Amino acid sequence: MLSEAERRSLQEIEQRLLADEPRLARTMNRGVRPWLFYLFLLVFGGLGVLLMVIGAFGPALQCMLVVAAGFVLRRYPIRLR
């Protein structure tokens, strides 16, 4: 947790960055594209179903584990301190 002085200092730095380099500041503020994440899960989920239909259960299980891990990490992201 940041102290009040650290928060003010960080906000001041952000304001200076926005004033000096607005394009960079806008780029850094963009979030992760959610459609790309869901496309990734859809591709792995579809691949898992296809592999299960053709009888390749090991790779199908791995694809489904990737999809499950994606949903879990979306709900509980890893926070590095």
N, C-alpha and C positions, 0 to 999 in steps of 0.2 A: 504494500500500500504506500502511496506517495504522501508525503506531508503537504501541508497547504502551500508552503514556499516552493516546493518542488513542482506542484501542480501549476502554480502561477508562472514559474520559470518555463515549464513545458508549453503552456499556452502562449507565452510570449514568443518562444521559438517557432511555434506553429504559425503564429500571425506574421512573423518576419519572413518565414518561408513562403507563405501565401502571397505576401507583398512582393518579394523578390523573384520568386519562381512559381507563378500561378499554375503553369502547365504541369510541372512536377508535382505540386501539391494536389492537383486534381487527379493525377495518375495514381498517387499513393492512397487517395481516399476511396478509390473504386474498390468495391468488394469482390469477392470471388464470384464468378458467373455461375448462378445456380443451375442454369440449363445445361451447362457443360458437365456438372457433377451428375445430374440426373441422366444425361445421355450416356455417361460412363457406366452408371449402374444398369441402365437399360441394355447396353451392349453386353455386359458381363452376364446379366440375368438371362438374356436371350441365348447367349452362347451356352450357358449352363443347361438350359432346357433342351437345346438342340443336342448337346453332348449326351444328355440323359436319354433322349429318344433313340440315339444311335447306339447306346449301350456303353459309352465310355464314362463309367460312374466315377472314377477317380478324378479326372479333369473337371467333370461336372460339379463334383463336390467342392473342388478348389474355386471354381467360378462363383458358386453360391456363397462360399466363405468370404470372398472378396466383396460381394454385394452386401452381405450381413455386416462385415467390418465397416463398409462405407456408411451404412445407416447408423451404426453405433457411434462412429467417429463424428458423424454429422450432429448427432444428439449430444455427445459428450466429447468435445474437441480436446486435444492434448494441449495443455498450457505449459510452455517452457518458462521457467522462472529465472 
